[in-house]
């Protein structure tokens, strides 16, 4: 039995080597499917770990207030953007003041977006990410200002700015352009400081505050005719022990300010993490399903090529049967050939997926995690595909009458 298996293996490898390009094209669908499954699952797990790590970095007493209603059921949300609620009306300056004045809240900082072009004396106007916030942002995010300092509470309506580490070099060509100025919407802003490099942006695995310019929220509101609505307000409770009561107070006060409408969400760190993880998992599941479908399409490609191979090697089948090979041996030979093609495709796909994850880890802000469960799943599926889709061509080959096969040219 073992000698027959070795003989079939030699014949299979010889057949694969004899038609290298056709074999590569046959395996392509399996390779793409495996890369997609392993890479997507790895990226999804990495994003979930990044979100969980932010909870630890920002503190267990961080409360997130965002537009749009999130029900108590984890992952049940009613906004276009599952992290920040973009696409829904933002939180107003009144909402920000309500949060800041709620008992139990020690510090709070809004995060709003102000659009427009920024120019310096030495550069042409360029589009930049401007984040409108308050003087308490460094304390809320536990983020250091490496050069200079952040503005004080008395300057929450002044024309001052603090830069991300990358945008400082982009605009001014140096890492610490303290005292230099830039123009935004006809107003001159003075650079007060430069943030240390951000390890993460609040509950966003892709955005980068290193490329952001931070200006006072009240200043942005006056420049945009009070249209600089906040996409999120980050608040910290006095202590983790009063988190629950503080969240209740915030919900009550904001609902009263909104005329009884619950068109906002006050989330604990655990709820924010669960919401982000659930949305990432949902997206990963959809993409993984598409990847698995592509694996099955690769299986169809294997079946088509194997059917062609059976037709081309009809004379060989006839000779083997005339020399005493049984239908079972012919069946085993062609099923083994299909399995070998799918296994090689699976191995190449796993290797490429690990390379893709390594490149993403090294050159992007994404930090994929190697998921051995996904690797095992992809390997098993690729083997099953080879066996299943190789069965029909193998049966066709095994049922051939030796005399008819020998007559085939």
C-alpha positions in Angstrom: 0.0 0.0 0.0 2.8 2.4 0.9 4.7 1.6 -2.3 1.5 2.3 -4.3 1.1 5.7 -2.5 4.8 6.6 -3.2 4.3 5.7 -6.8 1.1 7.8 -7.1 2.9 10.7 -5.4 5.8 10.5 -7.8 3.4 10.5 -10.8 1.5 13.4 -9.3 4.6 15.5 -8.7 5.8 14.8 -12.2 2.5 15.9 -13.6 2.6 19.1 -11.7 6.1 19.9 -12.8 5.3 19.1 -16.4 2.7 21.8 -16.5 4.0 24.4 -14.1 2.2 27.5 -15.4 -1.1 25.6 -15.6 -0.6 24.3 -12.1 0.1 27.8 -10.8 -3.0 29.2 -12.4 -5.0 26.3 -10.9 -3.7 27.2 -7.4 -4.2 30.9 -7.8 -7.8 30.9 -6.5 -6.8 28.9 -3.4 -3.8 31.2 -2.8 -5.9 34.3 -3.0 -8.6 32.9 -0.8 -6.2 31.7 1.9 -4.4 35.1 1.9 -7.7 36.9 2.3 -8.9 34.7 5.2 -5.7 34.7 7.2 -4.9 38.4 6.6 -8.4 39.7 7.3 -8.8 37.7 10.5 -5.3 38.8 11.6 -6.1 42.5 10.9 -9.5 42.2 12.7 -7.9 40.7 15.8 -5.2 43.3 15.8 -7.7 46.1 15.6 -9.7 44.7 18.5 -6.5 44.4 20.6 -5.6 48.0 19.8 -9.1 49.2 20.9 -8.7 47.1 24.1 -5.3 48.5 24.7 -6.6 52.1 24.4 -8.9 51.4 27.4 -5.9 50.7 29.5 -3.9 53.6 28.2 -6.6 56.2 28.6 -7.8 55.0 31.9 -10.7 52.9 33.3 -12.6 56.0 34.3 -12.9 57.4 30.7 -16.4 58.1 29.6 -17.3 58.6 25.9 -20.2 60.8 24.9 -21.0 60.6 21.2 -23.9 61.5 18.9 -26.3 58.8 17.9 -28.2 56.4 20.1 -26.5 53.1 21.1 -28.9 50.7 22.8 -27.9 48.8 25.9 -27.4 45.6 23.8 -23.8 45.4 22.9 -23.2 46.2 19.2 -26.8 47.5 18.6 -26.3 50.9 17.2 -28.2 53.4 15.1 -25.5 55.6 13.5 -23.6 55.5 10.3 -20.2 55.4 12.0 -19.9 52.8 14.7 -17.0 54.5 16.4 -17.6 58.2 16.5 -21.0 58.7 15.0 -19.9 60.6 12.0 -22.8 61.1 9.6 -25.1 62.1 12.5 -25.5 65.7 13.9 -22.6 66.3 16.3 -22.6 67.4 19.9 -23.0 71.2 20.4 -21.2 73.6 22.6 -24.1 73.4 25.0 -23.6 69.7 25.2 -19.9 70.2 25.9 -20.7 72.6 28.7 -23.3 70.3 30.2 -20.7 67.5 30.3 -18.1 69.7 31.9 -20.6 70.9 34.6 -21.9 67.5 35.5 -21.1 66.4 39.1 -18.6 63.5 39.2 -16.8 64.7 36.0 -13.3 65.8 36.8 -12.1 66.8 33.4 -13.6 66.7 29.9 -12.5 67.5 26.4 -14.5 67.7 23.1 -13.1 66.5 19.8 -14.5 68.4 16.8 -13.3 68.8 13.2 -12.7 72.2 11.6 -12.2 72.1 7.8 -10.1 74.5 5.8 -6.7 75.3 4.5 -3.6 76.2 6.5 -0.7 78.3 5.3 2.5 79.6 6.7 4.9 82.3 5.5 7.1 79.7 3.8 4.4 77.3 2.4 1.4 77.4 0.2 -2.1 76.7 1.6 -2.5 73.0 2.2 -5.4 71.0 3.6 -4.9 69.9 7.2 -6.7 68.0 9.9 -7.7 70.6 12.5 -9.1 69.2 15.8 -11.1 71.5 18.0 -10.6 70.7 21.7 -10.1 72.1 25.2 -7.2 72.8 27.4 -7.8 69.5 29.3 -7.1 67.2 26.3 -3.6 66.1 27.4 -4.9 65.0 30.8 -7.9 63.2 29.3 -5.7 61.3 26.8 -2.7 60.9 29.1 -0.6 62.4 26.3 2.6 64.4 26.8 3.5 67.6 25.1 7.1 67.0 24.2 7.9 70.6 23.0 6.6 73.7 24.6 3.2 73.3 26.4 -0.5 73.1 25.9 -2.7 76.2 26.2 -4.3 77.1 29.6 -8.0 77.2 30.4 -7.9 81.0 30.1 -6.8 80.6 26.5 -9.7 78.3 25.4 -10.8 81.1 23.1 -7.4 82.3 22.0 -5.7 81.9 18.6 -3.2 79.3 19.8 -2.4 75.8 18.5 -0.5 72.6 19.4 0.7 70.4 16.6 1.1 66.7 16.1 4.7 65.6 15.6 4.4 64.9 11.9 2.5 68.0 10.9 5.1 70.2 12.6 7.8 69.0 10.3 5.4 69.1 7.3 4.4 72.7 7.8 7.6 74.2 9.3 10.3 71.8 8.4 11.4 71.4 12.1 10.2 69.3 15.0 9.7 72.3 17.4 8.4 75.4 15.6 7.5 77.1 18.9 6.3 80.7 18.5 5.9 80.4 14.7 2.5 81.2 13.1 0.1 79.9 10.5 -3.1 81.2 9.0 -6.4 79.5 9.1 -9.6 81.1 7.9 -8.0 84.5 7.9 -6.9 84.2 11.5 -3.2 83.9 12.6 -2.5 81.2 15.1 0.6 80.9 17.2 2.2 77.5 17.9 2.4 76.8 21.6 3.7 73.3 21.6 4.1 69.9 19.9 2.7 66.7 21.1 4.8 63.6 21.7 4.0 60.9 19.1 0.6 59.4 19.6 0.5 55.7 20.2 -3.2 55.6 19.4 -6.2 57.8 18.6 -9.2 57.4 20.9 -11.0 54.2 19.7 -9.8 54.6 16.1 -7.2 52.1 14.8 -6.6 54.1 11.5 -6.6 57.8 12.3 -3.4 59.6 13.2 -3.3 62.6 15.6 0.4 63.0 14.6 -0.9 64.7 11.5 -3.4 66.9 13.4 -3.4 70.6 14.4 -5.2 71.2 17.7 -6.9 74.5 18.3 -9.3 75.7 21.1 -12.9 74.5 20.7 -14.4 78.0 21.4 -12.1 79.6 18.8 -13.1 77.0 16.2 -16.8 77.6 17.0 -16.5 81.3 16.5 -14.6 80.9 13.2 -17.2 78.4 11.8 -20.3 80.2 13.1 -20.8 77.5 15.8 -20.7 74.7 13.3 -17.6 73.0 14.8 -19.8 70.3 16.4 -17.9 67.7 18.4 -18.0 64.1 17.1 -17.1 62.9 20.6 -16.6 64.3 24.1 -14.2 62.4 26.3 -14.7 62.8 30.1 -13.1 61.3 33.1 -15.0 60.5 36.3 -13.5 61.5 39.6 -12.8 57.9 40.4 -13.8 54.5 38.8 -16.0 54.0 41.8 -18.4 56.7 40.7 -18.5 55.8 37.0 -22.0 54.4 37.1 -23.6 57.3 38.9 -21.7 59.8 36.7 -22.9 58.1 33.5 -26.4 58.2 34.9 -26.1 61.9 35.7 -24.7 62.7 32.3 -27.5 60.8 30.5 -30.1 62.6 32.5 -28.7 66.1 32.0 -28.0 65.7 28.3 -31.5 64.2 27.7 -33.0 67.3 29.4 -30.8 69.6 27.3 -32.0 67.7 24.1 -35.7 68.2 25.0 -36.2 64.7 26.2 -34.6 63.1 23.0 -32.1 60.3 23.6 -30.1 61.1 20.4 -26.8 60.6 22.0 -24.8 57.9 23.9 -22.9 57.9 27.1 -20.6 54.9 27.1 -18.4 53.3 29.7 -15.0 52.0 28.6 -16.3 48.5 28.4 -19.2 49.5 26.2 -17.0 51.6 23.9 -14.6 48.6 23.6 -17.4 46.2 22.9 -19.0 48.5 20.3 -15.7 48.9 18.5 -14.9 45.2 18.7 -18.3 44.1 17.5 -18.3 46.4 14.5 -14.8 45.2 13.5 -15.8 41.6 14.0 -18.9 42.2 11.8 -16.8 43.6 9.0 -14.2 40.9 9.4 -16.9 38.2 9.2 -18.3 39.6 6.0 -14.9 39.8 4.3 -13.9 36.4 5.6 -17.1 35.0 4.1 -16.2 36.5 0.7 -12.7 35.1 1.0 -14.1 31.6 1.7 -16.3 31.9 -1.4 -13.2 32.8 -3.4 -11.6 29.6 -2.0 -14.5 27.6 -3.4 -14.2 29.4 -6.7 -10.5 28.2 -6.6 -11.9 24.7 -6.1 -14.0 25.0 -9.2 -10.8 26.0 -11.0 -9.1 22.9 -9.7 -12.0 20.7 -10.9 -11.9 22.3 -14.4 -8.2 21.8 -14.8 -8.4 18.2 -13.5 -11.2 17.4 -16.0 -9.0 18.7 -18.7 -6.1 16.7 -17.4 -8.2 13.5 -17.4 -9.1 14.2 -21.1 -5.4 14.8 -22.1 -4.1 11.8 -20.2 -6.8 9.3 -21.4 -4.2 7.2 -23.2 -2.1 7.0 -20.0 -5.1 5.9 -18.1 -5.8 3.1 -20.6 -2.2 1.9 -20.5 -2.2 1.8 -16.7 -5.5 -0.2 -16.7 -4.2 -2.5 -19.3 -1.2 -3.2 -17.1 -3.4 -4.1 -14.2 -4.2 -0.8 -12.4 -7.6 -0.9 -10.7 -10.2 1.8 -10.8 -9.5 2.5 -7.2 -5.9 3.2 -7.9 -6.7 5.5 -10.8 -9.2 7.2 -8.6 -6.6 7.7 -5.8 -4.0 9.0 -8.3 -6.2 11.9 -9.6 -7.7 12.7 -6.1 -4.1 12.9 -4.8 -3.2 15.2 -7.6 -6.1 17.6 -6.8 -5.2 17.4 -3.1 -1.5 18.2 -3.8 -2.5 21.3 -5.9 -4.8 22.6 -3.2 -2.2 21.9 -0.4 0.6 23.6 -2.3 -1.8 26.6 -2.9 -2.7 26.6 0.8 1.0 26.6 1.9 1.9 29.4 -0.6 -1.2 31.4 0.5 -0.3 31.1 4.2 3.2 32.2 3.6 2.0 35.2 1.5 -0.6 36.1 4.2 2.1 36.2 6.9 4.2 38.4 4.6 1.2 40.8 4.1 0.6 41.0 7.8 4.3 41.7 8.4 4.3 44.5 5.9 1.2 46.0 7.4 2.7 45.8 10.9 6.0 47.4 9.7 4.7 50.1 7.4 1.2 51.1 8.6 -0.6 52.0 11.8 -2.4 48.6 11.7 -1.0 45.9 13.9 -2.3 42.6 12.7 -2.1 39.6 15.0 -1.1 36.1 13.7 -4.2 34.0 14.2 -3.3 30.3 14.3 -7.0 29.4 14.3 -7.4 31.2 10.9 -4.3 29.5 9.5 -5.6 26.1 10.6 -9.0 26.9 9.2 -7.6 28.1 5.8 -5.3 25.0 5.6 -8.2 22.6 6.4 -10.5 24.3 3.9 -7.9 24.2 1.1 -7.4 20.4 1.7 -11.1 19.8 1.7 -11.5 21.8 -1.5 -8.9 19.7 -3.2 -10.5 16.4 -2.1 -14.1 17.5 -2.9 -13.5 19.2 -6.2 -11.0 16.6 -7.3 -13.6 13.8 -6.8 -15.6 14.3 -10.0 -12.6 14.3 -12.3 -11.1 11.3 -10.5 -14.3 9.3 -10.8 -14.5 10.1 -14.5 -10.9 8.8 -14.9 -11.6 5.7 -12.8 -14.7 4.7 -14.8 -13.0 4.9 -18.2 -13.0 1.6 -20.2 -9.4 0.6 -20.8 -10.0 -0.2 -24.5 -11.7 3.1 -25.2 -9.0 4.9 -23.3 -6.3 3.2 -25.4 -8.0 4.2 -28.6 -8.0 7.9 -27.5 -5.3 10.0 -29.1 
